[in-house]
Amino acid sequence: MVTCKHAWRGELVNAVSFVCRSSEHIPGRQWKGQFTTVQKSGQCSGCGRVLESIHLSPEEYEFLKEKIMRHVIDGGDQYKKTTPQELKRFEKFVNSCPPFDIVIDGLNVAKMVFKNRESQTLLDVVSQLAQQNLRLLVLGRKHMLTPSSQWKKDEMKQVQEQADCFFADNISKDDPFLLYATLNSGNHCKFITKDLMRDHKACLPDAHTRHLFFKWQQGHQLTIMNCLQRSKLAFQHTFSYDTVVQTTGDSWHIPYDEDQVQRSSYEVPTKWLCLQRKTKTSAPC
């Protein structure tokens, strides 16, 4: 199966145009199309084919991990976002800990609930995940430990009792730390942030590596879906199939986003265009 990643308008127009042009030059063949949905298992409800898995093979994971370490963590612009000394301190910290199950972008998560105190929001997320006996890492900034109207000392103490925490300098950015800790923990580790990581994907050397990064991100990024005060948090969990244009030669599956709405990388398309090429049978004599 071949997959392609473009903006949705290009995906839909180019793929449909291609299959229509191809059918004109193949005698006895025709294309049949329908709008359909894809089940959680990845099976198309229209034709029954299973879409390509979102999960990377062990070889793909190690390949991607090496590329991210080289081009984003070690060779990117991370020293504009932190210092060599702080990055080494963080690497030593992570390597001294057992693998994590979930890495949390603490400042990003803390700002997800409108009109809620930031330390309370972070504590709510950490407490709910800790109840599942998950090993957690919270990444934050040092100012989060200074008591203020948004950051209560007792709430941050409870956060630190339920999760490992690393607080970077206030001028530092969390992204390199989040990527390093998640990848270093293994392919089972997920991360929570609403950051789309576009800058880091752009640092990768080629389209193949960027596509693997996109798949890894889809399979590992958890997003908090409801951000209402005093309610149990709900997460949009990762899914099992890739959400880009896919073709086997005799079929195309194209994610279709209505009203020209562009999805974030962690969002699942609700509608697909399923195209099947079928050979015409000869009429009986």
Secondary structure, 3 states (H helix, E strand, C coil): CEEECCCHHHHHHHHHHHHHHHHHCCCCEEEEEEEECECCCCEECCCCCECCECCCCHHHHHHHHHHHHHHHHHCCCHHHCCCHHHHHHHHHHHHCCCCCCEEEEHHHHHCCCCCCCHHHHHHHHHHHHHCCCCCEEEEEEHHHHCCCCCCCHHHHHHHHHHCEEEEECCCCCCHHHHHHHHHHHCCCCEEECCCCCHHHHHCCCCHHHHHHHHHHHHHHEEEECCCCCCCCCCEECCCCECCCEEECCCEEEEEECHHHCCCCCCCCCCEEEEEEEEECCCCCC
